[in-house]
Amino acid sequence: MHGARRNLTAAWQAKDLGQIREILSELTRDDRLLAAAACGASGEIAVETEEFPAQLACAAQLPRAQTQSGPIREMVTLPTGRVHLTALPLRHDDQMLGVILLIHDLSFLDRREGASQRFLFIAFALLSIAASLLTLLLTRGLWRRWTNTLRAQLQGGEPEADFAPVAADVRALVGQLVRERERGQQEGRWSPQRLRGVLTEHLQGERVLLVANREPYIHNRTASGSVQILHPASGLVTALEPVMRACSGVWIAHGSGSADRETVDAKNRLQVPPNDPAYWLRRVWLSEAEEQGYYYGFANEGLWPLCHLAHNRPEFRDSDFAAYREVNQRFADAVCDEAECEDPIVLVQDYHFALAPAMIRRRLPRATLITFWHIPWPNAERFGICPWHREILSGLLGSSIVGFHTQAHCNNFLEAVDRFLEARLDRENDAVIRQAKATLVRPYPISIAWPNPWATQAPSIAECRASVRAELGLAPDALLGVGVDRIDYTKGIEERLLAVEALLEAHPELVGRFVFVQLGAPSRTVIPRYRTLNDRLLELAERINQRFRRPQYQPIVFARAHHEPPTVFRYYRAAEFCYVSSLHDGMNLVAKEFVAARDDEQGVLLLSQFAGAAQELTNALIVNPYDIRQTCAAMHNALLMPSDLQRERMRSLRALVAEFNVYRWAGRMLLDAARLRERERLNQRLRQRETSEASESSRDALLWAQGPL
């Protein structure tokens, strides 16, 4: 190429275009060189070969050629395909004479790549076929006897006597799976009746033992001396109470009401609900010191901030963990006292009872234990902050199944087990095998009852709108937003009120017309940081009210008290939007309650991206609660959203909550438990048969060694 360049320079100086054309034609005889052209210093094409594409011009290359002495290379895409363009500057005594353009055909690279891909595909296909054939031959050779015997039993034939018990179990399991699929197609949506059917058919109608810190009904003595029944402000109770109504059994909880002891029998039990008894409530009594250490101390000053990314430092004390262990043992003993068989079904709820599963397992080794962790599970590095992380993991692994709201929380739990315990992880089945026992780890997104009883019993939408506005002293056309929470630093209530302030600041036309109602139940006020939070929220609400107050108007109504479900649902039905602003939450059922309340298919749900519910309720307006400007815009959009768009979004949300209701949540866990029982029964038969065969072989060997008598 250097020689050709010298010849081209000489021909250019002599202005011999014929010689230049001859040199370029000689160069293009190479199969990989498609075309060539010579360009003058002013940008015109002086000479070109026949194949030189008209789309290429000299002017684009000249500016760079004037500043570089070496060749310029680049890829160019033409209608005919990819080509490589090389521009060679021609100089003499530092004077620019022109540029030679050479076009290389790269189609051979595409052909070579295609041939390589075809070769690899054929090679992998042959290897796959060979591996499949080898696997098939091995399987047929090793398992022929088992297959034939079990098939004979399943088809009603006469298998060998040794296989009869095992085949019977397999046949029953297959039949159960078939019936379950058929029932799912026939019965449709999960309901209390379908959930009871699961218990009757798959679990022989056994009652369920449920362990939770909160009780579903609290009996309190009022100032007048009468006994008042309250429903606690708890998403856990909201979800589990309809399940227990459907399943029956015993709910074991801490008796915290001032009149709780007066309403139980000699065994600390009473039947609930009060007007329609469906299950038993067993109360466990705690001293003030035990409640302080177990509940307020380790559970809520330690585990709660540990598991929530809400910028609060967890506090761990030896005395608190000692109380936590002792209370867990007391609840485990209560479960064993209530068990009527050796293998009861036990549902252990939430972070208050991380040690209880292993304690129950020690006394009832055949029990089916399902533990559900209702709050987020942190990553392994954060979880390692807890001084007793190994004890907590070991306690939870006493369960048959450990459930979380999301797959991400399951992954974090498995990561923690892998880092801190000697255990084998079965990644394919999401299980932990420890001490020859498997614990399944599963996501079960919790939900609410459908149809929701509080929604169906509520007044009409028109009545709720009129009554709520009358209570607040608002005009009938006033716009209303609502938030419903326990007062907790993970709920983002401060960020919520700041967003309301930003809304009124950005849209002054809403001042005097828009009101935000925060229904906030005081919670854990024994803990200093909760008392501080209460004071801070009151100060913030008052500051915003002072700023925008008008005669007979204040923008924020902070109803800081316990509210019974009928009141909460009236506000849901009266509001233009509901804002769930969790900074970190396992699920948050307020979002689903609001959806259930809006049978008019109106209203807008604003939902924090950090709540577990955001993974399901994607037709809500998803916001980052830390981004006040974004939340302010979402509130404004909610107030202005057209009715038909509200209907479209709400209809989709209601269909999802109806389908994925709490009966489905409980039914999936119980069906998984039933399958575990069937599998364990089958494994037990297999172990018995192996033991029997081993004993017979040992006896035969001994007789052979002794020889004839």
Sequence and secondary structure as in RCSB ss.txt:
>XXXX:A:sequence
MHGARRNLTAAWQAKDLGQIREILSELTRDDRLLAAAACGASGEIAVETEEFPAQLACAAQLPRAQTQSGPIREM
VTLPTGRVHLTALPLRHDDQMLGVILLIHDLSFLDRREGASQRFLFIAFALLSIAASLLTLLLTRGLWRRWTNTL
RAQLQGGEPEADFAPVAADVRALVGQLVRERERGQQEGRWSPQRLRGVLTEHLQGERVLLVANREPYIHNRTASG
SVQILHPASGLVTALEPVMRACSGVWIAHGSGSADRETVDAKNRLQVPPNDPAYWLRRVWLSEAEEQGYYYGFAN
EGLWPLCHLAHNRPEFRDSDFAAYREVNQRFADAVCDEAECEDPIVLVQDYHFALAPAMIRRRLPRATLITFWHI
PWPNAERFGICPWHREILSGLLGSSIVGFHTQAHCNNFLEAVDRFLEARLDRENDAVIRQAKATLVRPYPISIAW
PNPWATQAPSIAECRASVRAELGLAPDALLGVGVDRIDYTKGIEERLLAVEALLEAHPELVGRFVFVQLGAPSRT
VIPRYRTLNDRLLELAERINQRFRRPQYQPIVFARAHHEPPTVFRYYRAAEFCYVSSLHDGMNLVAKEFVAARDD
EQGVLLLSQFAGAAQELTNALIVNPYDIRQTCAAMHNALLMPSDLQRERMRSLRALVAEFNVYRWAGRMLLDAAR
LRERERLNQRLRQRETSEASESSRDALLWAQGPL
>XXXX:A:secstr
 HHHHHHHHHHHHTT HHHHHHHHHHHTTSTTEEEEEEEETTS EEEE TT  TT  STTTHHHHHH SS EEEE
EEETTEEEEEEEEEEEETTEEEEEEEEEEE HHHHHHHHHHHHHHHHHHHHHHHHHHHHHHHHHHHHHHHHHHHH
HHHHTT    GGGHHHHHHHHHHHHHHHHHHHHHHHH S  HHHHHHHHHHHSTT  EEEE SS S EEEE TTS
 EEEE  S HHHHHHHHHHHHH EEEEEE  STTTGGGS TTSEEEESSSS  EEEEEE   HHHIIIIIIIIII
IIIHHHHS SS      HHHHHHHHHHHHHHHHHHHHH  SSS EEEEESGGGSSHHHHHHHH TT EEEEE  S
    HHHHTTSTTHHHHHHHHTTSSEEEESSHHHHHHHHHHHHHHS  EEETTTTEEEETTEEEEEEE      S
S HHHHHS  HHHHHHHHHHHHT  TT EEEEEEEES GGG HHHHHHHHHHHHHH GGGTTTEEEEEEEE   T
TSHHHHHHHHHHHHHHHHHHHHH BTTB SEEEEES   HHHHHHHHHH SEEEE  SSBS  THHHHHHHH TT
S  EEEEETTBGGGGT TTSEEE TT HHHHHHHHHHHHH  HHHHHHHHHHHHHHHHHS HHHHHHHHHHHHHH
HHHHHHHHHHHHHHHHHHHHHHHHHHHHHHH   
